[in-house]
């Protein structure tokens, strides 16, 4: 089978012929129809993350090259191991990629996405930038009847991450929610928030075209942060009290500084993006304002099932703006890096 592999960081992916494995036990082979192109793939390709005081290499987290990226995978079941139950060859499925060790307390609770010894598909084991992918257990599959495969792929990561972040943002019953970033994650967040709450949804970004997309998807207010009075405009929307909950899908020093200037007393800041860097934090302001600052990292399998149901009801409609062939994987990642993609892009092997 053909696979687009990262051989080493910052080098072009290579299209290689790799052996199609034979599934054993609980394993399942998926014939890939659609694989989402995600910013996490970019970080894997670049070899790590900017932490603000250094560079965190993905190899220090356990990644081994060469590796086939791609963790947003939709396809048909091609073959199964002899212990597989509950699914059939030919089923159209979405793969839950956030696989853990299966033994720690976090995994046993069902939060495999937060396992400290992750085995995530497309990161620590070969993923969906390929014609076929091996999934270690059928329990990580979810049937997606009546959903478009290209749109459904994003539910495994960008949709799931946005869903988890929005649920965290709703814990303080907000009147106003600020969504920072109108990329694929942010636009999904706008849709989910508009479906789950009556709060004002303010979307902030640097790109007017993306902001117009956010407005069409349910944002009640849009703000271009290039404008010198952007913070003042947001405060005005919130009756000068500040924002109750902020979901920062960028999580870069300028956006977090803005978040901290806008958050109201008892407010809630959810940091999602992996842009990197660092900020100075006024420590006394955290207890005095009783604010919560927390991260959101994808979600568990049951969260993904909830999200699939929202998509099947038509409540959310993931935007897919670009399609690439497998041998165009380098172009896909380059376009994502250069902000040429609105919503999501997919690779169709």
N, C-alpha and C positions, 0 to 999 in steps of 0.2 A: 504494500500500500504506500501511497505518497504521504509524506509528512513535511511540514514547514518547521524546521528546527532552529532554535537558538544554539549555535555552537559555542559562542563566547559573547560576552556583553559588547554592545555597540558595533557589532559586525553584522552584515546582512544575514538574514535568515537563509538557510539552505534548504532547497527542496530535495529531499532524499527518499529513496525507496527503503522502507523499513518492513520488517516481518510482521504479518498479521498474526497476532497471538491466538491460540486456541483457548477458549474459556474453560476454567475448571471450577468445580464446587459452586460457589455463589456468584461467580463472575459472569458478566454480560458483555457482549460485543455490540456496539452501536455503530450503524452506518450513518455517518454525519450528514445532515442536511444543511444545518446552519450553525455557525459559531460566531458569537459576538466578539467585537474588537473592543477591548476594555483598557482603561488607563493602567490597570494593574499589569497588563501585558507589556505596556511601555516601560514600567519600572523594572520588570523582569528583564526586558531587552537591554535596558540601560545598566543593569547590574545592581541596582539598589535605590536607596532613598537619601535625600538630604535631611539630616536630623537637626541642622542648625549649628551643631558643633562638630560636624564630621559627616562621613558618608557611611551609611549602614549597608553593607554588601548583602545581597540575597544569599550568597554562598555561606555567610555566617549564620544564616537562619536555616541552613540545611538544603538549599537548592543545589542540584548537581547538573552541570552541563555535559553533553547537550541535553536539551529538554524541548519537548513540543508544547508550546503555550496553548491557551484557549480553555477557559473554564465556563463559558456560557454556551452550552452544547444542547442542541436538539437533533434528534435523529430517530431512525427506526431500529428496533431490536433485530439484529442480524443472526446472533447465535447466543446460546446460553450454556452455563455449566450444568452438571447433573443434579445440583442441589437447589436450583432456582425454582421458586414458586411464585404465583400471583401475577406473572406477566407472560406474554406470548410473543413469539417471533412475528415481526411485522408491526407491533405496537409503536405508535408515535409517542415519544417520551422526551421530557426535559430532565437533564441530569443535575442532581444536587452535587456540586463540586467540592463543598467544604467538609472534606472527610478528615476525621481525627484518628487518634490511636485506638479508640474504642474501649479503652481500659480505665482511663482516668475518671474521677468524679464528674468532671465537666461533660465528657462524652456520654457517660451513663445517664446524665440528666437530660441528654438530647441536644446540648449546645456544642456540637462537634466543631462549629465554626470558631469556637474560642479555645480549642484544645491547644495546649502548650507544645505538643509534638505533632503538628499538622501534617497531613498527607494529601493536601488539596490537589485536585485534578488540574492539570495545566500549570502547576507551579512546582510541586514536589514529585509529581508523576505525570507522564505524558497526557496531554489534553487534546483539544478539538481542532487544532490547526492541522487536520489530517483527514483522510478518507474514512478512517474507522478509529474508534477509541475503546479501550478496555476499561470498564467500570468494575470495581472490585466486588460490589454487592448490589443485587437488584433492589435492595431497600433504599438505595439512593436515586431511584427513578420515580418520576411522576408522570402519569398519562395526561396528555394535553389535547384531548379530542376537541375539535372545532376551533382550535387556535392556529393562527398563522405561524409556521415554524420560525420565520425570520424575527417576528415581533416577540415570540415567546422566549427566544434565547436569552434576551436581556433580563428576564425575570429571575434568572439564577444568580445574578450578581448586582447589576445596577438597580434593577427593580427591587430586589430583596434588600439591598443596602438602604435604598430610599424608604422603603416600607418600615424597616426597623427604626430608622432615624425619625420618621414622622411619628411613630408610636411613642418614642421617647419624648418628642416635642409636645405631645398632647397631655402629658401627665399633670401639668399644672393648669389645665383648662384655659388655654390662652385665648385672648381676644385678638391678638395680632401675632402672626408668625412671619419671620423673615427668612426667606430661602436665598442663600448666597451662592450664585453660580447657576447658569441656565444651560449647562451642557446636558449630556444624556442623563446623568443622575439628577440634576436639578429639575429638568423638565418632568422626569418621572415623579420626583418629589412633589411638584406642583399638582400633578394629577391626583396623586394619592391623598395629599392634604385636602384638596378641594372635595374629595369624596368622603373623607372621614371627619371633617370639621366645618363649622360655620364661621370660623375665625377669618379675619382679613388675612389674605396671603400676599405678602410683599415679596417680589422677586427682584434681586439686584444682580447686575452683570455689566460687563464692559461693552457688550455687543448688542446693538439695537435689534438686529434680525432675530437673535436668540430671545431677546426680551419680548418681541412681538409674538413669538411662538409660545412663550410662557403665558402671555395674556390670553391667547386663544385656548390654552389648556386649563385655565381656571384662576390665574393670578388676578387678584383684585387691583393691585397696584404694581407698576414696574418702574424701576429706578436705574438709570445708567450711572455707575459709580465714577465715571470719568468727570461728571459734573461736580463743580467745586462745592455746591450746596446739597450734595446727595444725602449726607447725614441729617442735615436740617430738614429736608423733605420727608425723610423717614420718621423723624421725631414728630413732625407735624401730623402725619397720618395716625400716629399713636397718641395724639392729644398731649404731646410733650412728656408723656410718662415713660417712654421707652418701650422696647419690644419684649413681649412675654417670653417667647421662645425663638431661638435662632438656630437654623440648620445650615452649617457652613460646608458646602460641598467642594469648596476650593481648599480651605485650611492653609492659607499662605499668610505670612506676616502682615501684609496690608489688610487682608480681610478679617483676620482675628483682632487686630487693633480696632477696626471698625465695629466688630461684634461687641467688644468690651466697652466701647463708647456708647453703644445703643441699648445694651441690656438693662432692663428695669429691675427694681428690687424684687426679689424672689424669682428672678428670671432663670432661664434654662438655656445653656449654649451646648449644642451638639456638634462636635467636630468630626467630619467624615473624610474629607479629601486628604490625599497623601502628597500634596505639593511639597511640603517640608519647610524647614527653616525654624526660627524661634522668635519669641517675643518677650519683652519685659512685662511682668505682671505685678500690678499693685496689690500686694498680698492683703493689706488691710481692707481693700474694697470687697474681697470675697466674703468674709464674715459679716461686714457691715451691711452689705446688700443681700446677704444670704443667697448668693447665686450658685447655681450648679453648672460645672463644666465637665462634660463627659464625652467619651468617644462612642462611635457606632461602627461596628465592623460586620458587614453582611447580616445574616440571620440564620436561624436554625431551619431544619427541614419542614417543621410544621408551619413556620412563617411562610415558607415558599408555597405550601399548599393553600394557605389563606390568600396569598397573592394571586395564584392561578385562578382561584374562584372569582376574585375581583375582575380579572381579565376576561374570564368566560362570561361574566355578566355584562361586559362592555363598559365597566366603570373606568378602567384604564386602558389606554391604547398606546403601547410603546411606539415611538417614532423611529423608523428605520429609513435613513436618507441615502445610504450608499451600500452597494454590493460589490464584493470582490471575489475573484477566483482564488484558489489556493496558491497559485504561483504569483499572485499579486499581494501576498502577505506583507512584504516590505513596503509597498505603496500604501497599504491600509494603515500600517503603524505610522508611517511618515505623515499621512494626511491627518491622523488623530493628533499627532504631536504638534502639527502646524495649524491646529484649530480650524480645519477645513470641513469638519463633520458636524452637522446639526442633529441632535438626537443620538442615534446609534448607527453603527455600521456592522455589517456581517460578512463573513467569508462563507461562500457556498462551494465546498470542495467538488 
